[in-house]
């Protein structure tokens, strides 16, 4: 059964130190759900369905306002020579531009968009772990911070949600809102509120004769996912949560694809792609064994929320 496509506004968003990438958001939603309901319900309702390839919902990255990520096939239209460099640098599209590209049409890019995020740094002081004080001299360091530009007053998350799981999605997002998202939430980073309930986003799936898809999530491809397409990749250096209680909190570097990656399917695409990264691929064996002795096997849900598109002949590789 097809999953329903919805969206939700995240309002009153403070600055954040951790990027709003889908796997990080979903992982933190699992953490707060486990804290609220215990490890048994966490495994039953999230971890086991993830491992079985039947997630109750799949989410997108957090996007500024109503903008959407520019698909990486965008530069392959026959743009005038004077426009090529500008088009390659475009990161965001309006809804109308994105919908045109989904239909296999070249979007009108005459409207110039201002950068939706502002980047800055905060200066912090290192605390001694034994005394919880700065010491005699202290050690200053910089923490990167992002905020929404003035033109946008909310972030938007999209989600593919299974039948009857809408309440579950709203509950886990509400739990995350109570805690705050990402690093340094305890000192004011990543604070947000849910602005209303889930909104229908079926307009993103209304593409006839679709034979390709665009990811709205940062994700890691699964073994059977299509490979013909265009993407941008990055290496993610993640950490375990502090409550794990192991000497090394660093995960193995993970190769990921950014939202906006697009792939030729040859037929109607699925609702989601990607995979769950299990403990053995995520952590050194010594850490896996130490956590397993306490009944803990961390995973990273690296799924891609897919929306359909029509693959224009200009894109063929």
Buried (B, 14 or more C-beta within 10 A) or exposed (E): EEBBBBBBBBBEBBBBBBBBBBBBBBBBBBBBBBEBBEEEEBBEBBBEBBBEEEBBBBBBBBBBBEBBBBBBBBBBBEBEEEEEEEBEEBBBBBEEBBBBBBBBEBBEBEEEBEEBBEEEEBEBEEEEEEEEEEEEEEEEEEBBBBBBBEEBBBBBBBBBBBEEBBEBBBBBBBBBBEBBBBBBBEEEBBBBBBBEEBEEBEEBBEBEEBBBBBBBBBBBBBEEBBEEBBBEEEEBEBEBEEEBEBEEBEBBEBEBBBBBBBBBBEEEBBBBBBBBBBBEBBBBEEBBEBBEEEEBBBBBBBBBBBBBBBBBEEBEE
